[in-house]
Structure formats: C-alpha cells, structure tokens
Amino acid sequence: MYLDKCLISKMLNELKTTRYSQKKQTAAITDVLDKSNNALLQIEASRSLKPATSDNNSTPYTYNKETVNALTRIVDKFMNLLNGCGPANERRNFEEYLEAAEQRTEFLGCNIIKLLAIWDTIQQMRVELENLELEINNAYDTEDEDCF
C-alpha cells in the first residue's frame, strides 16, 4: 500500500513539474511570437506606406518570402499544438502522455530557435538599413557642401 502511494505521489509530482515547465515554455514562446508578430506588422506597415518624397536613387528593401512563410507556419503549428493536445485526455495512459509532452517540448524548443534566428535576421536587416540611410544622408551632405 505504501509503495502505491509513493508511486502515485511521484507521478503527481512529475505531472506538476511537467505542467509548470510547459507553462513556462508557453509563456516564453508566446513572448517570442508576440515580438515576431510585431515585426511582421511593422514589415507590412512599411510595405503599405508610400514615402512622402520619392527618390530615384533609393531602392525598396524586399523581405525574404521564405522567412515570412516559415514564421507563419511556426505560428500555425504552435496554435494547432495548443488547441489539439491537452494533458486531460483520458484515453491515454501516463507513459503516452509523457511521450507526447516530450515531443511537444522538443517541437517548441526547435521553433524557439527558429524564431530567434528570424528575430536576429530582422535585427541585422534593421541595422543594415540604418547604415544605408546614414550613408545616403552623408552622401547628400557632401554633395550639398560641394555645391557651395
């Protein structure tokens, strides 16, 4: 009888630990997804806005469609995972639940790495865009000085 209580206690502790870990990972992923969504919204806004003055020397920056599509797929898969799988599914036994939880954790971990890579790429593109704008402004400044 004591052995059964001990085993049940261990199982409940493992479930509690797994739930806590999943909640923590879900919060981290939600944060990354929010940041990525904001970046995508900024991309869409920058594409839809036309510049007030049109320069013939400037070329619009095109974003990689594969990156945007990959981010969309990640968000869709994540939402499907959250909606489709739950720990309260009574048809599974405990070992199957743990295996499914491990697979979800691995999937979420891989997608976090992908999202961080996308975020770093976007940050690098922003830095490059700022550098190009500075170079263009410096070029206009030197041309203005040469005219005087």
DSSP file (Angstrom, degrees, kcal/mol; ACC not computed):
  #  RESIDUE AA STRUCTURE BP1 BP2  ACC     N-H-->O    O-->H-N    N-H-->O    O-->H-N    TCO  KAPPA ALPHA  PHI   PSI    X-CA   Y-CA   Z-CA
    1    1 A M     >        0   0    0      0, 0.0     4,-2.0     0, 0.0     5,-0.2   0.000 360.0 360.0 360.0 -43.4    0.0    0.0    0.0
    2    2 A Y  H  >  +     0   0    0      1,-0.2     4,-2.4     2,-0.2     5,-0.2   0.887 360.0  54.4 -62.9 -38.9    2.8    2.4    0.9
    3    3 A L  H  > S+     0   0    0      1,-0.2     4,-2.4     2,-0.2    -1,-0.2   0.884 107.0  50.8 -63.1 -39.4    4.6    1.6   -2.4
    4    4 A D  H  > S+     0   0    0      2,-0.2     4,-2.7     1,-0.2     5,-0.2   0.913 110.8  48.2 -64.2 -43.1    1.4    2.5   -4.3
    5    5 A K  H  X S+     0   0    0     -4,-2.0     4,-2.6     1,-0.2    -2,-0.2   0.901 112.0  49.8 -64.2 -40.1    1.1    5.9   -2.5
    6    6 A C  H  X S+     0   0    0     -4,-2.4     4,-2.4     2,-0.2    -2,-0.2   0.914 112.1  47.2 -64.7 -43.1    4.8    6.6   -3.2
    7    7 A L  H  X S+     0   0    0     -4,-2.4     4,-2.5     2,-0.2    -2,-0.2   0.916 113.6  47.7 -64.8 -43.9    4.4    5.8   -6.9
    8    8 A I  H  X S+     0   0    0     -4,-2.7     4,-2.6     2,-0.2    -2,-0.2   0.905 111.1  51.8 -64.0 -40.7    1.3    7.9   -7.2
    9    9 A S  H  X S+     0   0    0     -4,-2.6     4,-2.3    -5,-0.2    -2,-0.2   0.913 110.4  48.3 -62.1 -42.9    3.0   10.7   -5.3
   10   10 A K  H  X S+     0   0    0     -4,-2.4     4,-2.5     2,-0.2    -2,-0.2   0.915 111.6  50.1 -62.7 -43.0    5.9   10.5   -7.7
   11   11 A M  H  X S+     0   0    0     -4,-2.5     4,-2.5     1,-0.2    -2,-0.2   0.915 111.4  48.2 -62.9 -43.1    3.6   10.5  -10.7
   12   12 A L  H  X S+     0   0    0     -4,-2.6     4,-2.5     2,-0.2    -1,-0.2   0.896 111.4  50.1 -65.4 -39.6    1.7   13.5   -9.4
   13   13 A N  H  X S+     0   0    0     -4,-2.3     4,-2.5     2,-0.2    -2,-0.2   0.905 110.8  49.6 -64.2 -40.4    5.0   15.4   -8.8
   14   14 A E  H  X S+     0   0    0     -4,-2.5     4,-2.7     2,-0.2    -2,-0.2   0.910 111.2  49.4 -64.1 -41.9    6.2   14.6  -12.3
   15   15 A L  H  X S+     0   0    0     -4,-2.5     4,-2.8     2,-0.2    -2,-0.2   0.920 111.5  49.1 -61.6 -43.5    2.9   15.8  -13.7
   16   16 A K  H  X S+     0   0    0     -4,-2.5     4,-2.4     2,-0.2    -2,-0.2   0.920 112.9  47.0 -62.7 -43.9    3.1   19.0  -11.7
   17   17 A T  H  X S+     0   0    0     -4,-2.5     4,-2.5     2,-0.2    -2,-0.2   0.910 112.8  49.3 -63.6 -43.0    6.7   19.6  -12.8
   18   18 A T  H  X S+     0   0    0     -4,-2.7     4,-2.7     2,-0.2    -2,-0.2   0.920 111.4  48.9 -63.7 -44.2    5.8   18.9  -16.5
   19   19 A R  H  X S+     0   0    0     -4,-2.8     4,-2.6     2,-0.2    -2,-0.2   0.921 112.0  48.7 -61.9 -44.2    2.8   21.3  -16.3
   20   20 A Y  H  X S+     0   0    0     -4,-2.4     4,-2.4     1,-0.2    -1,-0.2   0.924 112.4  48.6 -61.5 -44.6    5.0   24.0  -14.8
   21   21 A S  H  X S+     0   0    0     -4,-2.5     4,-2.6     1,-0.2    -2,-0.2   0.911 112.2  48.5 -62.3 -43.0    7.7   23.5  -17.4
   22   22 A Q  H  X S+     0   0    0     -4,-2.7     4,-2.8     2,-0.2    -1,-0.2   0.895 110.7  50.6 -66.2 -39.4    5.1   23.6  -20.2
   23   23 A K  H  X S+     0   0    0     -4,-2.6     4,-2.3     2,-0.2    -1,-0.2   0.916 111.9  48.1 -63.5 -41.5    3.5   26.8  -18.8
   24   24 A K  H  X S+     0   0    0     -4,-2.4     4,-2.1     2,-0.2    -2,-0.2   0.918 114.3  45.6 -64.4 -44.0    6.9   28.5  -18.6
   25   25 A Q  H  X S+     0   0    0     -4,-2.6     4,-2.8     2,-0.2     5,-0.2   0.891 111.2  53.0 -66.9 -39.3    7.8   27.4  -22.1
   26   26 A T  H  X S+     0   0    0     -4,-2.8     4,-2.8     1,-0.2    -2,-0.2   0.906 109.0  49.7 -62.8 -40.8    4.4   28.5  -23.4
   27   27 A A  H  X S+     0   0    0     -4,-2.3     4,-2.1     2,-0.2    -1,-0.2   0.913 112.3  47.4 -63.5 -42.3    4.9   31.9  -21.9
   28   28 A A  H  X S+     0   0    0     -4,-2.1     4,-2.2     2,-0.2    -2,-0.2   0.914 114.2  46.7 -65.1 -42.1    8.4   32.2  -23.4
   29   29 A I  H  X S+     0   0    0     -4,-2.8     4,-3.1     2,-0.2     5,-0.2   0.903 110.1  53.0 -67.5 -40.7    7.1   31.1  -26.8
   30   30 A T  H  X S+     0   0    0     -4,-2.8     4,-2.4    -5,-0.2    -1,-0.2   0.901 109.1  50.3 -60.8 -40.1    4.1   33.5  -26.6
   31   31 A D  H  X S+     0   0    0     -4,-2.1     4,-2.2     2,-0.2    -2,-0.2   0.928 112.5  45.8 -62.9 -45.6    6.5   36.3  -25.9
   32   32 A V  H  X S+     0   0    0     -4,-2.2     4,-2.6     1,-0.2    -2,-0.2   0.904 112.6  51.1 -64.5 -41.0    8.7   35.4  -28.9
   33   33 A L  H  X S+     0   0    0     -4,-3.1     4,-2.9     2,-0.2    -2,-0.2   0.892 108.7  51.6 -64.4 -38.9    5.6   35.1  -31.1
   34   34 A D  H  X S+     0   0    0     -4,-2.4     4,-2.5     2,-0.2    -1,-0.2   0.927 111.2  47.3 -62.3 -44.1    4.3   38.5  -30.0
   35   35 A K  H  X S+     0   0    0     -4,-2.2     4,-2.2     2,-0.2    -2,-0.2   0.915 114.1  47.4 -62.6 -42.0    7.7   40.0  -30.9
   36   36 A S  H  X S+     0   0    0     -4,-2.6     4,-2.6     2,-0.2    -2,-0.2   0.899 110.9  51.4 -66.2 -40.1    7.7   38.3  -34.2
   37   37 A N  H  X S+     0   0    0     -4,-2.9     4,-2.6     2,-0.2    -2,-0.2   0.912 109.4  50.3 -63.4 -41.9    4.1   39.3  -34.9
   38   38 A N  H  X S+     0   0    0     -4,-2.5     4,-2.2     2,-0.2    -1,-0.2   0.902 110.1  50.6 -61.7 -40.5    5.0   42.9  -34.1
   39   39 A A  H  X S+     0   0    0     -4,-2.2     4,-2.2     2,-0.2    -2,-0.2   0.917 110.9  48.5 -63.7 -42.4    8.0   42.7  -36.5
   40   40 A L  H  X S+     0   0    0     -4,-2.6     4,-2.7     1,-0.2    -2,-0.2   0.896 109.9  52.1 -64.9 -39.1    5.7   41.3  -39.2
   41   41 A L  H  X S+     0   0    0     -4,-2.6     4,-2.5     1,-0.2    -1,-0.2   0.893 109.4  49.8 -63.5 -38.3    3.2   44.1  -38.6
   42   42 A Q  H  X S+     0   0    0     -4,-2.2     4,-2.5     2,-0.2    -1,-0.2   0.888 110.1  51.1 -65.9 -38.0    6.0   46.6  -39.0
   43   43 A I  H  X S+     0   0    0     -4,-2.2     4,-1.9     2,-0.2    -2,-0.2   0.943 112.3  45.9 -63.0 -47.5    7.1   44.9  -42.2
   44   44 A E  H  X S+     0   0    0     -4,-2.7     4,-2.2     1,-0.2    -2,-0.2   0.903 113.1  50.3 -62.7 -40.7    3.5   45.1  -43.6
   45   45 A A  H  X S+     0   0    0     -4,-2.5     4,-2.0     1,-0.2    -1,-0.2   0.902 110.1  49.5 -65.4 -40.1    3.1   48.7  -42.5
   46   46 A S  H  < S+     0   0    0     -4,-2.5    -1,-0.2     1,-0.2    -2,-0.2   0.831 112.1  49.2 -69.4 -29.6    6.4   49.7  -44.1
   47   47 A R  H  < S+     0   0    0     -4,-1.9    -1,-0.2    -5,-0.2    -2,-0.2   0.878 113.2  45.9 -73.3 -36.9    5.4   48.0  -47.3
   48   48 A S  H  < S+     0   0    0     -4,-2.2     2,-0.4    -5,-0.2    -2,-0.2   0.790  97.2  83.0 -80.0 -27.0    1.9   49.6  -47.4
   49   49 A L  S  < S-     0   0    0     -4,-2.0     3,-0.0    -5,-0.2     0, 0.0  -0.608  70.8-146.7 -79.7 133.0    3.1   53.1  -46.6
   50   50 A K        -     0   0    0     -2,-0.4    -2,-0.1     1,-0.1    -3,-0.1  -0.793  27.0-105.7 -95.5 142.0    4.4   55.1  -49.5
   51   51 A P        -     0   0    0      0, 0.0    -1,-0.1     0, 0.0     3,-0.1  -0.337  19.5-128.7 -66.9 148.7    7.2   57.5  -48.8
   52   52 A A  S    S+     0   0    0      1,-0.2     2,-0.4    -3,-0.0    -2,-0.0   0.879  97.8  33.1 -66.0 -38.2    6.3   61.2  -48.8
   53   53 A T  S    S-     0   0    0      2,-0.0     2,-0.6     0, 0.0    -1,-0.2  -0.965  81.7-139.5-119.2 136.5    9.1   62.0  -51.2
   54   54 A S        -     0   0    0     -2,-0.4     2,-0.5    -3,-0.1     3,-0.0  -0.839  14.6-163.6 -99.4 125.4   10.2   59.7  -53.9
   55   55 A D        -     0   0    0     -2,-0.6     3,-0.4     1,-0.1    -2,-0.0  -0.892  15.1-151.5-105.2 133.6   13.9   59.4  -54.6
   56   56 A N  S    S+     0   0    0     -2,-0.5    -1,-0.1     1,-0.2    -2,-0.0   0.753  96.4  56.4 -73.8 -23.0   15.1   57.8  -57.8
   57   57 A N  S    S+     0   0    0      2,-0.0     2,-0.3    -3,-0.0    -1,-0.2   0.695  90.4  87.3 -82.1 -18.9   18.3   56.7  -56.1
   58   58 A S        -     0   0    0     -3,-0.4    -3,-0.0    78,-0.0     0, 0.0  -0.598  60.1-159.5 -87.4 142.8   16.6   54.7  -53.4
   59   59 A T        -     0   0    0     -2,-0.3     2,-0.1     0, 0.0    -2,-0.0  -0.965  23.7-115.1-118.4 135.6   15.6   51.1  -53.8
   60   60 A P        -     0   0    0      0, 0.0     2,-0.5     0, 0.0   -13,-0.0  -0.410  29.7-119.4 -69.2 144.5   12.9   49.4  -51.6
   61   61 A Y        -     0   0    0     -2,-0.1     2,-0.4     1,-0.0    68,-0.0  -0.716  25.1-149.2 -85.5 127.9   14.2   46.6  -49.5
   62   62 A T        -     0   0    0     -2,-0.5     2,-0.3   -15,-0.0     3,-0.0  -0.825   8.1-138.1-100.9 136.7   12.5   43.3  -50.2
   63   63 A Y        -     0   0    0     -2,-0.4     2,-0.4     1,-0.1     3,-0.0  -0.659  29.4 -99.3 -92.3 148.5   12.0   40.8  -47.4
   64   64 A N     >  -     0   0    0     -2,-0.3     4,-1.6     1,-0.2     3,-0.3  -0.507  24.2-152.3 -69.3 122.0   12.6   37.1  -48.0
   65   65 A K  H  > S+     0   0    0     -2,-0.4     4,-3.0     1,-0.2     5,-0.2   0.839  94.4  60.8 -65.7 -32.6    9.3   35.4  -48.5
   66   66 A E  H  > S+     0   0    0      1,-0.2     4,-2.6     2,-0.2    -1,-0.2   0.886 103.7  50.2 -61.9 -38.0   10.7   32.1  -47.1
   67   67 A T  H  > S+     0   0    0     -3,-0.3     4,-2.2     2,-0.2    -1,-0.2   0.934 112.8  45.0 -66.1 -45.9   11.3   33.8  -43.8
   68   68 A V  H  X S+     0   0    0     -4,-1.6     4,-2.1     1,-0.2    -2,-0.2   0.912 115.1  48.4 -64.9 -42.0    7.8   35.2  -43.6
   69   69 A N  H  X S+     0   0    0     -4,-3.0     4,-2.5     2,-0.2    -2,-0.2   0.895 110.2  51.7 -65.4 -39.9    6.3   31.9  -44.7
   70   70 A A  H  X S+     0   0    0     -4,-2.6     4,-2.3    -5,-0.2    -1,-0.2   0.912 110.0  49.4 -63.0 -41.8    8.4   30.0  -42.2
   71   71 A L  H  X S+     0   0    0     -4,-2.2     4,-2.2     2,-0.2    -1,-0.2   0.898 110.4  50.6 -64.1 -40.1    7.2   32.3  -39.4
   72   72 A T  H  X S+     0   0    0     -4,-2.1     4,-2.4     2,-0.2    -2,-0.2   0.917 110.6  49.1 -63.4 -43.4    3.6   31.8  -40.5
   73   73 A R  H  X S+     0   0    0     -4,-2.5     4,-2.8     2,-0.2     5,-0.2   0.898 109.8  52.0 -63.6 -39.6    4.0   28.0  -40.4
   74   74 A I  H  X S+     0   0    0     -4,-2.3     4,-2.4     2,-0.2    -1,-0.2   0.931 110.8  47.2 -62.2 -45.3    5.5   28.2  -37.0
   75   75 A V  H  X S+     0   0    0     -4,-2.2     4,-2.3     2,-0.2    -2,-0.2   0.924 113.5  48.5 -63.3 -43.6    2.7   30.2  -35.6
   76   76 A D  H  X S+     0   0    0     -4,-2.4     4,-2.3     1,-0.2    -2,-0.2   0.926 112.8  47.1 -62.3 -45.8    0.1   27.9  -37.2
   77   77 A K  H  X S+     0   0    0     -4,-2.8     4,-2.4     1,-0.2    -1,-0.2   0.891 111.4  51.9 -64.1 -38.6    1.7   24.8  -35.9
   78   78 A F  H  X S+     0   0    0     -4,-2.4     4,-2.4    -5,-0.2    -1,-0.2   0.924 110.1  47.8 -63.9 -43.7    2.0   26.3  -32.4
   79   79 A M  H  X S+     0   0    0     -4,-2.3     4,-2.2     1,-0.2     5,-0.2   0.899 111.3  51.2 -64.9 -39.4   -1.6   27.2  -32.3
   80   80 A N  H  X S+     0   0    0     -4,-2.3     4,-2.7     2,-0.2     5,-0.3   0.898 109.8  50.8 -62.7 -39.8   -2.6   23.7  -33.5
   81   81 A L  H  X S+     0   0    0     -4,-2.4     4,-1.6     1,-0.2    -2,-0.2   0.923 111.5  46.8 -63.4 -43.8   -0.4   22.2  -30.8
   82   82 A L  H  < S+     0   0    0     -4,-2.4    -2,-0.2     1,-0.2    -1,-0.2   0.881 119.8  39.2 -67.1 -36.7   -2.1   24.3  -28.1
   83   83 A N  H  < S+     0   0    0     -4,-2.2    -2,-0.2    -5,-0.2    -1,-0.2   0.822 119.2  44.0 -82.5 -31.5   -5.6   23.6  -29.3
   84   84 A G  H  < S+     0   0    0     -4,-2.7     2,-0.5    -5,-0.2    -3,-0.2   0.740 106.1  55.2 -90.6 -24.1   -5.2   19.9  -30.2
   85   85 A C     <  +     0   0    0     -4,-1.6    -1,-0.1    -5,-0.3     3,-0.0  -0.932  57.0 166.2-120.0 130.5   -3.3   18.4  -27.3
   86   86 A G    >   -     0   0    0     -2,-0.5     3,-1.2     1,-0.1    -3,-0.0  -0.992  40.7-129.7-140.1 149.2   -4.2   18.5  -23.7
   87   87 A P  T 3  S+     0   0    0      0, 0.0    -1,-0.1     0, 0.0    10,-0.1   0.651 102.1  69.9 -71.0 -13.4   -3.0   16.7  -20.6
   88   88 A A  T 3   +     0   0    0      3,-0.0     2,-0.6     2,-0.0     3,-0.0   0.321  62.1 128.1 -88.4   9.6   -6.6   15.9  -19.6
   89   89 A N    X   -     0   0    0     -3,-1.2     3,-0.8     1,-0.2     8,-0.1  -0.551  43.5-164.6 -69.1 113.2   -7.1   13.4  -22.4
   90   90 A E  T 3  S+     0   0    0     -2,-0.6    -1,-0.2     1,-0.2    -2,-0.0   0.616  75.9  70.6 -80.9 -13.1   -8.4   10.4  -20.6
   91   91 A R  T 3  S+     0   0    0      2,-0.1     2,-0.3    -3,-0.0    -1,-0.2   0.681  87.9  76.9 -78.2 -16.0   -7.8    7.8  -23.3
   92   92 A R  S <  S-     0   0    0     -3,-0.8     2,-0.2     1,-0.0     0, 0.0  -0.636  76.8-132.5 -91.8 149.8   -4.1    8.0  -23.0
   93   93 A N     >  -     0   0    0     -2,-0.3     4,-2.0     1,-0.1     5,-0.2  -0.462  35.5 -94.4 -90.8 176.3   -2.1    6.3  -20.3
   94   94 A F  H  > S+     0   0    0      1,-0.2     4,-2.3     2,-0.2     5,-0.2   0.868 121.4  51.2 -62.5 -41.4    0.6    8.1  -18.3
   95   95 A E  H  > S+     0   0    0      1,-0.2     4,-2.2     2,-0.2    -1,-0.2   0.893 109.8  50.0 -66.0 -39.9    3.5    7.0  -20.4
   96   96 A E  H  > S+     0   0    0      2,-0.2     4,-2.5     1,-0.2    -1,-0.2   0.889 110.0  51.9 -65.1 -38.0    1.9    8.1  -23.7
   97   97 A Y  H  X S+     0   0    0     -4,-2.0     4,-2.6     2,-0.2    -2,-0.2   0.931 109.6  48.6 -63.2 -44.7    1.1   11.4  -22.1
   98   98 A L  H  X S+     0   0    0     -4,-2.3     4,-2.3     2,-0.2    -2,-0.2   0.895 111.6  50.1 -62.9 -39.1    4.8   11.9  -21.1
   99   99 A E  H  X S+     0   0    0     -4,-2.2     4,-2.3     2,-0.2    -1,-0.2   0.922 111.8  47.5 -64.7 -43.7    6.0   10.9  -24.6
  100  100 A A  H  X S+     0   0    0     -4,-2.5     4,-2.5     1,-0.2    -2,-0.2   0.902 111.5  51.0 -64.1 -40.1    3.6   13.4  -26.2
  101  101 A A  H  X S+     0   0    0     -4,-2.6     4,-2.4     1,-0.2    -1,-0.2   0.896 109.5  50.5 -64.2 -39.4    4.7   16.1  -23.7
  102  102 A E  H  X S+     0   0    0     -4,-2.3     4,-2.4     2,-0.2    -1,-0.2   0.907 110.5  49.5 -64.4 -41.2    8.3   15.4  -24.6
  103  103 A Q  H  X S+     0   0    0     -4,-2.3     4,-2.6     2,-0.2    -2,-0.2   0.912 111.2  49.3 -64.3 -42.1    7.6   15.7  -28.3
  104  104 A R  H  X S+     0   0    0     -4,-2.5     4,-2.9     2,-0.2     5,-0.2   0.912 110.6  50.8 -62.6 -41.7    5.8   19.0  -27.8
  105  105 A T  H  X S+     0   0    0     -4,-2.4     4,-2.5     2,-0.2    -2,-0.2   0.916 111.5  46.9 -63.2 -43.4    8.6   20.3  -25.7
  106  106 A E  H  X S+     0   0    0     -4,-2.4     4,-2.4     2,-0.2    -2,-0.2   0.917 113.1  49.8 -63.0 -43.1   11.2   19.3  -28.4
  107  107 A F  H  X S+     0   0    0     -4,-2.6     4,-2.2     1,-0.2    -2,-0.2   0.934 112.7  46.2 -61.2 -47.0    8.9   20.9  -31.1
  108  108 A L  H  X S+     0   0    0     -4,-2.9     4,-2.1     1,-0.2    -1,-0.2   0.889 111.2  52.8 -64.9 -38.8    8.6   24.1  -29.2
  109  109 A G  H  X S+     0   0    0     -4,-2.5     4,-1.8    -5,-0.2    -1,-0.2   0.914 109.6  48.3 -62.2 -43.0   12.3   24.2  -28.5
  110  110 A C  H  X S+     0   0    0     -4,-2.4     4,-2.0     1,-0.2    -2,-0.2   0.906 112.2  49.3 -63.2 -41.4   13.1   23.9  -32.2
  111  111 A N  H  X S+     0   0    0     -4,-2.2     4,-2.7     1,-0.2    -1,-0.2   0.827 106.1  56.1 -71.0 -30.4   10.7   26.6  -33.1
  112  112 A I  H  X S+     0   0    0     -4,-2.1     4,-2.6     2,-0.2    -1,-0.2   0.925 107.6  49.5 -63.6 -42.5   12.1   28.9  -30.4
  113  113 A I  H  X S+     0   0    0     -4,-1.8     4,-2.0     2,-0.2    -2,-0.2   0.917 112.0  48.3 -61.8 -42.7   15.5   28.5  -32.1
  114  114 A K  H  X S+     0   0    0     -4,-2.0     4,-2.4     2,-0.2    -2,-0.2   0.922 111.9  49.1 -63.3 -43.9   14.0   29.3  -35.5
  115  115 A L  H  X S+     0   0    0     -4,-2.7     4,-2.8     1,-0.2    -2,-0.2   0.896 110.1  50.8 -64.2 -39.8   12.1   32.3  -34.2
  116  116 A L  H  X S+     0   0    0     -4,-2.6     4,-2.6     2,-0.2    -1,-0.2   0.886 109.7  50.9 -64.7 -37.3   15.3   33.6  -32.5
  117  117 A A  H  X S+     0   0    0     -4,-2.0     4,-2.2     2,-0.2    -2,-0.2   0.915 111.7  47.3 -65.0 -41.9   17.2   33.2  -35.8
  118  118 A I  H  X S+     0   0    0     -4,-2.4     4,-2.5     2,-0.2    -2,-0.2   0.920 111.7  50.9 -64.3 -43.0   14.4   35.1  -37.6
  119  119 A W  H  X S+     0   0    0     -4,-2.8     4,-2.4     1,-0.2    -2,-0.2   0.918 110.2  49.0 -61.9 -43.7   14.5   37.8  -35.0
  120  120 A D  H  X S+     0   0    0     -4,-2.6     4,-2.5     2,-0.2    -1,-0.2   0.898 110.3  51.7 -61.7 -40.5   18.3   38.2  -35.3
  121  121 A T  H  X S+     0   0    0     -4,-2.2     4,-2.4     2,-0.2    -2,-0.2   0.918 109.9  48.5 -62.4 -43.5   18.0   38.4  -39.0
  122  122 A I  H  X S+     0   0    0     -4,-2.5     4,-2.2     2,-0.2    -2,-0.2   0.906 110.7  51.1 -63.9 -41.1   15.4   41.1  -38.8
  123  123 A Q  H  X S+     0   0    0     -4,-2.4     4,-2.2     1,-0.2    -2,-0.2   0.914 110.2  49.4 -62.2 -42.0   17.6   43.0  -36.3
  124  124 A Q  H  X S+     0   0    0     -4,-2.5     4,-2.6     1,-0.2    -2,-0.2   0.890 109.6  51.9 -63.8 -38.9   20.6   42.7  -38.7
  125  125 A M  H  X S+     0   0    0     -4,-2.4     4,-2.5     2,-0.2    -1,-0.2   0.894 108.6  51.3 -64.8 -38.4   18.4   44.0  -41.6
  126  126 A R  H  X S+     0   0    0     -4,-2.2     4,-2.5     2,-0.2    -2,-0.2   0.922 110.6  48.2 -63.0 -43.6   17.4   47.0  -39.4
  127  127 A V  H  X S+     0   0    0     -4,-2.2     4,-2.4     2,-0.2    -2,-0.2   0.922 112.5  48.5 -63.5 -43.8   21.0   47.8  -38.7
  128  128 A E  H  X S+     0   0    0     -4,-2.6     4,-2.5     1,-0.2    -1,-0.2   0.897 111.0  51.0 -63.2 -39.6   21.9   47.5  -42.3
  129  129 A L  H  X S+     0   0    0     -4,-2.5     4,-2.4     2,-0.2    -2,-0.2   0.910 110.2  49.1 -64.6 -42.2   19.0   49.7  -43.3
  130  130 A E  H  X S+     0   0    0     -4,-2.5     4,-2.3     2,-0.2    -2,-0.2   0.906 111.0  50.3 -63.1 -41.1   20.1   52.3  -40.8
  131  131 A N  H  X S+     0   0    0     -4,-2.4     4,-2.5     2,-0.2    -2,-0.2   0.907 110.6  49.4 -63.4 -41.5   23.6   52.2  -42.1
  132  132 A L  H  X S+     0   0    0     -4,-2.5     4,-2.6     2,-0.2    -2,-0.2   0.909 110.3  50.5 -64.2 -41.1   22.4   52.7  -45.6
  133  133 A E  H  X S+     0   0    0     -4,-2.4     4,-2.6     2,-0.2    -2,-0.2   0.901 110.7  49.6 -63.3 -39.9   20.3   55.6  -44.6
  134  134 A L  H  X S+     0   0    0     -4,-2.3     4,-2.7     2,-0.2    -2,-0.2   0.913 111.1  49.3 -64.3 -42.0   23.3   57.2  -42.9
  135  135 A E  H  X S+     0   0    0     -4,-2.5     4,-2.4     2,-0.2    -2,-0.2   0.913 111.9  48.5 -62.8 -42.1   25.4   56.6  -46.0
  136  136 A I  H  X S+     0   0    0     -4,-2.6     4,-2.4     2,-0.2    -2,-0.2   0.928 112.6  48.1 -64.4 -44.2   22.8   58.2  -48.2
  137  137 A N  H  X S+     0   0    0     -4,-2.6     4,-2.3     1,-0.2    -2,-0.2   0.900 112.3  49.2 -63.3 -40.5   22.4   61.2  -45.8
  138  138 A N  H  X S+     0   0    0     -4,-2.7     4,-2.5     2,-0.2    -1,-0.2   0.884 109.7  52.1 -65.4 -37.8   26.2   61.6  -45.7
  139  139 A A  H  X S+     0   0    0     -4,-2.4     4,-2.0     2,-0.2    -2,-0.2   0.916 111.1  46.8 -64.8 -42.2   26.3   61.5  -49.5
  140  140 A Y  H  X S+     0   0    0     -4,-2.4     4,-2.3     2,-0.2    -2,-0.2   0.885 111.5  52.2 -65.9 -37.7   23.7   64.2  -49.8
  141  141 A D  H  X S+     0   0    0     -4,-2.3     4,-2.1     2,-0.2    -2,-0.2   0.915 110.5  46.7 -64.7 -42.6   25.5   66.3  -47.2
  142  142 A T  H  X S+     0   0    0     -4,-2.5     4,-2.0     2,-0.2    -1,-0.2   0.861 111.7  51.7 -69.3 -33.9   28.8   66.0  -49.0
  143  143 A E  H  X S+     0   0    0     -4,-2.0     4,-1.4     2,-0.2    -1,-0.2   0.901 109.8  49.8 -66.6 -39.7   27.1   66.9  -52.3
  144  144 A D  H  X S+     0   0    0     -4,-2.3     4,-0.8     1,-0.2    -2,-0.2   0.890 110.9  49.2 -65.1 -38.9   25.5   69.9  -50.7
  145  145 A E  H  < S+     0   0    0     -4,-2.1     3,-0.5     1,-0.2    -1,-0.2   0.863 108.4  53.7 -68.2 -35.4   28.9   71.1  -49.3
  146  146 A D  H  < S+     0   0    0     -4,-2.0    -1,-0.2     1,-0.2    -2,-0.2   0.805 102.3  59.2 -68.7 -28.4   30.4   70.6  -52.8
  147  147 A C  H  <        0   0    0     -4,-1.4    -1,-0.2     1,-0.2    -2,-0.2   0.789 360.0 360.0 -71.1 -27.3   27.8   72.9  -54.3
  148  148 A F     <        0   0    0     -4,-0.8    -1,-0.2    -3,-0.5    -2,-0.2   0.464 360.0 360.0 -87.1 360.0   28.7   75.8  -52.1
